[in-house]
Amino acid sequence: MKVYFIGAGPGAADLITIRGAEILSRAQLVMYAGSLVSEAMLTHCRANPQVVNTATLNLGEQVEYYLQAKEKNWDVARLHSGDPSIYGATAEQMRRLRELEIGYEVVPGVPSFVASAAVLETELTKPNISQTIIITRTSGRASPVPAKENLRSLAAHHATLCIFLSGANLPEVIEELLVHYSKDTPVALVQRASWPEERIHRGRLGELLGEIEPKSWVLTTMLLVGQTLDESVVSESRLYAADYTHRFRRAAEKS
């Protein structure tokens, strides 16, 4: 018996790893966070499992299901949105499983900030513009952000920012960002990347609030900020330059 914490990816049923889908096809108990994980992901289940939506369950109630699975010697597929290592609330579950001497394994998934970059058809790192990605979020009642990681201090780096769960606090977020980023900094809002109801809005930091209705971007919204989002700014890597030599390729000879 083993519990598998599986990254379900950003939403689309085919953006799960082959390993994750294989485990889903044979697990006797499937637990998924129905508030964030698409039910379409359950199409990978072929073993007629017991399926539990954990959205209404507290941690203790979820542990009870793990104990029942242990008694029945069932494998458990525990689906978390995106990748389990990012805002996954998995650490406390793993701690309980170690106490109960129940084995577990983590199967990585496609994070939503990566899926957001994909739907925007952009690269988040570009030479001489930004080689750093900062992943952060706004504070919530369940998981407050430490004071030393406040958004204003992170914005001082002028790196590419990917801000999770930002929709509910957009006016405050933008106010903090404008302390260090210019008003014409490119931004993008991505809601439910890869879902059928996916939405995208591109703009400039100082104009964003005047272009959208903030209330319609409250849930499952990613805010991306930085000059790498501006496709008119060209800065190419030397990696594939014809006159660049590296271990696997010699530079082309000049004619």
N, C-alpha and C positions, 0 to 999 in steps of 0.2 A: 504494500500500500504506500502511495506517495502522493503528496500534494504538489501540483504544478502551477506556479504563478506564471500565467501566460500573458504577454503583451498582445492585446487584441488590435493594436494599431489605432489609427485615427477614426475609423468608422467603416470604410468599405470592406466587405467580407473577403475580398481577395488581397487585402493588404495585411494579412497575417502570415507569419512564417510557415514554411512547410512543416517544420517541427511542431509548431503550435497546432496546426490543423490536424496533424497526425495524432497528437495526444487527445484532441477533442473527439476524434473519430472512435476512440476506444475507452475513454474515461466513463466510469459508471455514474459519477456525480459531477455535474457541471454547475459552477456558481459564477454568476456574472453580475456586474454592477449595471443594472438596467437603466439607470439614469444617465449613463455615459456610454455604455457599450451597445452597439446596434444589435437588435434581435437577428438581423441577417447573418451575424456571425455563427448563430446556432445551426445554420445549414451544414456546417462541418461535422455536426454530431450524427453518428450513424449507429451507435450502439444502444439506442433507446434508453438514454440515461435519465436519471432524476435530474431535473433542471430547477435551479433555485435562483430567483432574482434577489440579490442581497441589498437592494436599494432601501428596503424598509427594516433591515436587520441591524442590530447593534453588534459589537464585536463578540460579546459573550454568546449571542445566538448563532453567530457564524461558527464559532468554535464548537458548538454542539453538533453542527453538521460534520465537522472534521472528526469528532469523536465517533459519531455514528458510522462514518466511512471506515474508520479504523476497526471497529467491531466487525464490519462486513468484509474487510480486506478489499475495499474499493479504492481505485485511483480517483483523484479529484482534479479536475481542470478548473482552476480559479482564474477567470478572465478579468483583467484590468485594462482600462483604456490606455492607448498609447504604449508606453514602455513602463513596466512595473517600478523601475528605479526612479522615475520622475513623478513626484506628487502622487504616488501610488497607494499610500497608507498601507504598505505591505510589511514594514518593519515590525509593527506591533503584532501582526499575525504570525510572522516567523518566530517571534519571541515566544508566543504561546505554543507553537508547534514544537519548539525545542524543549520547552518544559514538559510537554506531553510525550516526548520522544517519538514524534511523528516526522518522518523524513520529508523533505521538500526540495524542489528544484525551481530555478527561475529561467523562463524562456523569454528572451528579449523581444521587443516589438518595435514598430515604427512610431517614433514620437510625433505628436501633433505639430510641433514647430517645424519638423522636417517635412511633413505632409503639406504644411502651409507654404513653405518655400517651393515645393513641387508645383502646387496649383498656381503659384505666382510666376512660375517658370523663371526663377532667379537663383543666383548663388549668394549665399549669406557671407561668404568671405571672398574678398578680391584684393589682389596685390596693391600695396600702397594706399588702400582705402580703409580696409578693416580686415584683420586676421584673427579677430576675437569675437566670439558670440557669447553674450551674457543671457542666461536663461533665468528668469525670475517670475514673480507673481505679485499680485497685490494681496494685502492682508485680508484674511477672512476669520470668522468666529472660530472655525475648527482648527485653522493653522495660521497663526499670526506670523508675520515676517519679522525677524530680529531687527532692532532699531539700527544696528550697524550696517544692515543691508538695505537701507532705505533707498528708494528709487532715485532720489536726487544725487546721492553719492555714486551710484552705479552709472548714471548718465554722464558723469564727469569724464568717463573714459572714452566717450564718443565711439564706442564699439557698436556692433550690430546687436540690438536688444530684441529679445523675444519675450513678451510679457504675457504669461498665462492668466486666464480668468480676470482680464482687465476690463471687460465690458461694463460691469456694474459701477466702475469708478473712473470712467473716461475723463471727465472734466478735471478731476484731481490729478490723474496720471499725466495728462498733457501739461498741466500747470507745473508739475515737478520737472518734466522733461525739458520744458522751455527755459529752464534755468541754465542749461548747458548746451542743448541742441538749438540750432537756428530755426526760425519759423518755416524756412523752405526745406527743411529736412524731409526726405521722402518717408512716408509711412504706409502701412497696409493693414487693414482689418480683414481677418479671415475667420469666418464662422462655420463650424462643422465641416472642416476640410475633408473631402472625399465622400461626404454623405450626399444623397440626392438633393437635399435642400441647402447645399453649400452656397455661401455668399462671399463676395470679395468686394472691398472698396479700397482703391488706391487714392492717395492724396498727399498733401503737405501738412506738416505738424501744426502750423499756425492756422490752417484753414479747415482742419478736419471737422471740428465741432459744428461749423456752419454748413457743412456739406451732408451731414447725416442726421438721423434721429437717434440719439444715444440710447433711448429706451429699447430700440429694436435690436441692439447689439449686446444686450445684457448677458445672455447665456452662451457658454462654450465658444468664447471669442478669443482669438489670439491677435495681439497687436505687435507688429514688427516695425522696427524703427532703425533707420541708418542709411548712409549714402550708398551702400551696396545695392539698395533697391532701385536706384536710378540707372536705368539701362543706357542713358545718354552719356554717362561717365564711363569711359573706356580705360581699363588698366589690365592688360593681359599678363598672365603668368609666362615665365620664360621656359616652362617645362617642355613645351612642344615647339619652341622656336627652332628654326632650321639651323641656326648658328650656335646652338647650345649643346654642349657635350655632357653626357652623364654616363653612369655605369653601363647602361644598356644601349646607348646609341651615341655614335660619333657625329659631331657637327658636319653638315654638308660643306664640301670644299667650295671656296669661292671661285667663280668662273672668271 
